[in-house]
Amino acid sequence: MEKIEIVSKLVKPSKPTPPTLCNYNISFFDDIPESVNVPLILYYSTSHKEQKDTNIFNHLEISLSKTLTDFYPLAGRYTHHASFIDCRDQGALYIEAKAKFQLSELLGLEQKLKLEMQQDFLPCEVGNDVKTDDPLFNVKVMSFECGGVAIGMCISHKFADMDTFCKFIDNWTTRSREIGNELEFKFEKYSTISSAAHLFPKPDVLANHQLDPTSFEVNNCVMPLFLFKASAIRKLREEVMSDHGNIIRHRPSKVQLIVALLWKAFVDIDRQDGQSKASFVGQAVNLRNIYNTPFLKHAEA
């Protein structure tokens, strides 16, 4: 997208990471996925009545530096051959961008806003493999002529899932509100992230095994949006329970029903060619609420 001025820098934690925390071991669940960047863009509009004296770039940079103290692995670098994060405060990539147009011009595109257009609001390519020297957290803060702001972020899947990503954003948000504010914010709910490597260690069989990135490649991928009404899901559940009640021992959830429906459709399409291939479906779940330990609530992924 044209008319964008960019300045980039590395932001380090406001306090040095202790030497005892320099090697951050990742858990079995983090060792399996590729070290890809997971993107997120947040858009903030502003009214002309709001004050514009605050330097948004400087403000967010200071609060990010403080937040990185709690989430210190994000300022480090992932070491592929040893499967751990080298936490020596190398820094997170922070990009300042100024767009010479209105935020409404972008959001007004609605359905015409394509992925390649949104890429201009992200600090790095979506899904790119994180190399040894690449930052684990990248952010691009873009201001608009109207005073609006877009914050595009990419976080390494080797350290964080979406739950961790949200905890990081909550922490950063609270730190940003704290700057220049006389109120004291409590950070109990924004506790530092802890490694779950000792709870979920990597099996010996995977200790020296590196997954082949090409095994996860998907070319010409299309991402359609499906909307299911609650009444349709209820009807589907009733049909499934009626036809297979002697096999199903529990009430299927909405997610289970929709995933099974889509999977069946894909298998049926595949069979049309007369050569049905083997397939499997994986469903990510959050184990934090299943295990009865406060520690897991703050585990990285």
C-alpha distance (Angstrom), angle and dihedral (degrees) to the residues before:
residue distance angle dihedral
M1 . . .
E2 3.81 . .
K3 3.80 130.6 .
I4 3.81 97.8 42.6
E5 3.82 124.1 134.5
I6 3.82 115.5 -158.3
V7 3.82 135.5 -164.3
S8 3.82 120.9 175.4
K9 3.80 133.1 -165.7
L10 3.80 141.7 157.0
V11 3.82 117.9 -103.4
K12 3.80 117.3 -154.9
P13 3.83 129.1 -163.5
S14 3.80 114.0 -81.6
K15 3.82 88.7 -124.4
P16 3.82 124.2 40.6
T17 3.78 115.9 -106.4
P18 3.85 110.4 -111.6
P19 3.84 114.8 -108.6
T20 3.81 89.6 -118.6
L21 3.83 89.5 65.1
C22 3.80 98.2 46.5
N23 3.82 94.1 105.2
Y24 3.80 111.1 56.2
N25 3.81 112.0 -170.7
I26 3.79 116.1 -150.1
S27 3.80 124.9 -142.0
F28 3.79 129.5 -111.3
F29 3.81 91.1 -98.9
D30 3.81 91.8 55.3
D31 3.79 93.1 45.8
I32 3.82 93.2 59.6
P33 3.85 102.5 60.2
E34 3.77 124.6 68.7
S35 3.79 117.0 -96.0
V36 3.79 92.2 -107.0
N37 3.79 130.2 152.1
V38 3.82 116.6 -108.2
P39 3.84 112.1 -151.4
L40 3.79 133.3 -145.0
I41 3.82 130.5 170.5
L42 3.81 123.6 -163.6
Y43 3.81 119.9 -166.4
Y44 3.82 122.7 -156.6
S45 3.79 123.4 -173.1
T46 3.80 123.7 -163.2
S47 3.78 135.5 -160.0
H48 3.79 123.4 -125.2
K49 3.81 88.3 -117.2
E50 3.79 91.7 67.0
Q51 3.77 118.8 94.3
K52 3.77 115.8 -105.1
D53 3.81 98.0 -167.6
T54 3.81 93.1 105.0
N55 3.79 114.9 95.6
I56 3.80 97.0 -131.7
F57 3.80 93.1 -166.0
N58 3.79 94.8 52.8
H59 3.80 92.0 40.8
L60 3.81 94.4 53.7
E61 3.80 92.5 41.7
I62 3.82 92.0 56.5
S63 3.81 93.7 46.4
L64 3.83 90.7 45.5
S65 3.80 90.1 53.6
K66 3.81 90.0 53.4
T67 3.80 92.4 46.3
L68 3.80 91.6 51.6
T69 3.81 88.0 61.6
D70 3.81 88.8 67.9
F71 3.81 94.0 37.7
Y72 3.80 94.2 40.5
P73 3.86 96.8 157.8
L74 3.81 88.8 67.6
A75 3.80 88.8 66.4
G76 3.82 90.4 53.1
R77 3.79 135.0 73.8
Y78 3.80 129.8 -107.4
T79 3.82 114.9 -118.8
H80 3.80 107.3 -148.0
H81 3.79 100.3 -167.1
A82 3.82 93.5 52.2
S83 3.84 99.6 30.5
F84 3.79 97.2 -130.9
I85 3.81 136.6 107.6
D86 3.80 117.2 -108.9
C87 3.82 102.2 -141.2
R88 3.80 106.3 -165.1
D89 3.81 96.1 130.8
Q90 3.79 95.4 -100.3
G91 3.80 87.2 159.5
A92 3.81 143.5 -120.6
L93 3.80 120.0 -91.8
Y94 3.81 111.4 -106.4
I95 3.80 118.5 -172.4
E96 3.80 123.9 -169.6
A97 3.79 114.3 -157.3
K98 3.79 132.0 178.4
A99 3.80 118.3 -159.4
K100 3.80 117.4 -156.9
F101 3.78 94.4 -146.5
Q102 3.82 139.9 63.3
L103 3.81 124.4 -80.0
S104 3.81 87.8 -133.3
E105 3.82 89.0 62.9
L106 3.80 88.2 61.8
L107 3.80 99.9 40.4
G108 3.79 90.5 43.1
L109 3.78 89.5 68.3
E110 3.84 89.4 73.2
Q111 3.82 108.5 165.4
K112 3.82 91.4 12.3
L113 3.81 90.5 63.9
K114 3.79 100.0 106.5
L115 3.79 129.4 -166.9
E116 3.80 94.0 -106.9
M117 3.82 89.5 55.3
Q118 3.80 92.2 50.5
Q119 3.79 89.1 51.4
D120 3.83 87.8 76.2
F121 3.80 87.8 65.8
L122 3.80 94.7 52.4
P123 3.82 125.2 81.7
C124 3.82 94.5 -134.5
E125 3.79 142.4 8.8
V126 3.81 116.6 -66.3
G127 3.80 112.6 -107.6
N128 3.79 95.0 4.7
D129 3.79 115.3 156.9
V130 3.82 109.9 -106.7
K131 3.80 109.4 -122.6
T132 3.81 124.6 -150.6
D133 3.82 94.5 -96.0
D134 3.81 96.3 39.9
P135 3.83 120.8 109.0
L136 3.81 115.4 -108.6
F137 3.79 91.3 -140.5
N138 3.80 125.4 40.9
V139 3.78 127.0 178.0
K140 3.80 134.7 -177.3
V141 3.79 117.6 -164.2
M142 3.80 110.8 -163.8
S143 3.78 123.0 -172.4
F144 3.81 123.6 -160.4
E145 3.79 132.3 -149.3
C146 3.80 90.1 -107.5
G147 3.81 91.8 58.0
G148 3.79 94.0 -103.8
V149 3.79 121.5 134.6
A150 3.79 135.7 -149.3
I151 3.82 118.2 -160.8
G152 3.78 112.5 -163.1
M153 3.79 117.1 -170.7
C154 3.79 137.0 -176.7
I155 3.81 120.2 -169.2
S156 3.80 127.8 -174.1
H157 3.80 115.2 -107.6
K158 3.81 87.8 -145.9
F159 3.79 88.4 74.6
A160 3.78 107.4 21.8
D161 3.76 144.3 37.7
M162 3.80 122.3 -167.7
D163 3.81 92.2 -84.1
T164 3.80 90.4 56.5
F165 3.80 90.2 43.1
C166 3.82 90.1 55.9
K167 3.81 92.0 47.5
F168 3.78 89.1 52.7
I169 3.81 92.3 49.8
D170 3.83 91.1 47.5
N171 3.78 89.8 52.0
W172 3.79 93.2 46.5
T173 3.81 91.1 47.6
T174 3.78 92.0 51.8
R175 3.80 91.8 47.2
S176 3.81 89.4 51.4
R177 3.81 91.7 52.2
E178 3.80 89.8 47.9
I179 3.82 94.9 58.4
G180 3.79 109.9 94.4
N181 3.79 91.4 1.2
E182 3.79 122.5 115.2
L183 3.79 91.8 -150.5
E184 3.79 117.1 98.7
F185 3.78 114.4 -131.8
K186 3.77 121.3 -149.5
F187 3.78 115.2 -131.2
E188 3.80 101.3 -165.1
K189 3.81 91.6 112.4
Y190 3.79 90.6 45.0
S191 3.79 96.3 55.2
T192 3.75 121.2 161.9
I193 3.79 118.8 -85.8
S194 3.80 118.1 -102.6
S195 3.78 129.4 -155.4
A196 3.80 117.3 -110.6
A197 3.81 93.0 -163.8
H198 3.81 93.8 113.9
L199 3.81 91.4 50.6
F200 3.80 94.0 46.2
P201 3.82 106.2 25.3
K202 3.78 121.4 -177.1
P203 3.83 112.4 -99.4
D204 3.79 116.0 -115.6
V205 3.78 89.9 -115.2
L206 3.81 89.4 64.9
A207 3.78 97.3 38.0
N208 3.80 93.9 98.4
H209 3.79 98.2 20.2
Q210 3.77 122.4 108.8
L211 3.77 118.1 -164.5
D212 3.77 115.6 -124.5
P213 3.83 107.5 -112.9
T214 3.81 90.7 -151.1
S215 3.80 89.1 65.7
F216 3.82 87.9 69.8
E217 3.79 98.2 43.6
V218 3.77 116.9 125.0
N219 3.80 117.9 -173.1
N220 3.79 125.9 -159.9
C221 3.78 90.7 5.6
V222 3.80 117.7 -172.6
M223 3.81 119.8 -158.3
P224 3.83 110.4 -160.6
L225 3.79 123.7 -174.6
F226 3.82 118.1 -127.7
L227 3.80 122.4 -166.7
F228 3.82 119.8 -162.5
K229 3.79 122.2 -169.7
A230 3.80 117.8 -133.5
S231 3.82 90.4 -121.2
A232 3.82 90.9 54.8
I233 3.80 91.1 50.8
R234 3.81 91.5 49.7
K235 3.80 90.4 50.6
L236 3.81 91.0 48.6
R237 3.82 91.1 50.7
E238 3.81 91.3 50.5
E239 3.81 91.1 51.0
V240 3.79 93.0 48.4
M241 3.80 93.4 47.8
S242 3.80 91.1 46.2
D243 3.80 96.0 49.1
H244 3.81 98.5 37.0
G245 3.79 104.0 23.3
N246 3.80 91.2 124.4
I247 3.83 90.4 58.9
I248 3.81 104.1 35.0
R249 3.80 110.6 75.2
H250 3.80 97.7 -175.9
R251 3.79 139.2 41.0
P252 3.83 107.5 -92.5
S253 3.78 115.1 -123.0
K254 3.81 122.7 -128.6
V255 3.80 90.9 -104.6
Q256 3.81 92.7 50.5
L257 3.80 91.8 49.3
I258 3.81 95.7 49.3
V259 3.81 94.6 42.9
A260 3.81 90.7 49.6
L261 3.81 91.2 47.3
L262 3.81 93.4 51.1
W263 3.79 92.7 43.4
K264 3.81 91.1 51.9
A265 3.81 89.9 50.1
F266 3.81 92.0 51.3
V267 3.81 91.6 48.1
D268 3.81 90.9 49.6
I269 3.82 90.2 50.9
D270 3.79 90.1 50.1
R271 3.80 91.4 51.3
Q272 3.79 91.0 56.9
D273 3.82 87.6 77.0
G274 3.79 90.1 56.7
Q275 3.81 92.9 -119.5
S276 3.77 112.0 91.3
K277 3.80 112.0 -163.5
A278 3.79 126.9 -153.8
S279 3.80 113.6 -97.5
F280 3.77 140.2 177.0
V281 3.80 136.9 -166.4
G282 3.79 124.1 -143.2
Q283 3.80 122.2 -161.6
A284 3.79 119.9 -163.0
V285 3.81 114.5 -137.8
N286 3.79 134.5 -173.5
L287 3.81 109.9 -118.0
R288 3.81 94.2 -176.4
N289 3.80 94.4 90.3
I290 3.80 94.1 42.2
Y291 3.80 99.0 58.5
N292 3.78 114.6 70.3
T293 3.79 97.1 -132.8
P294 3.83 128.5 103.1
F295 3.80 88.8 -145.2
L296 3.79 93.8 70.8
K297 3.79 92.1 56.6
H298 3.79 87.7 72.6
A299 3.80 98.2 37.5
E300 3.77 113.7 128.5
A301 3.82 98.0 -122.3
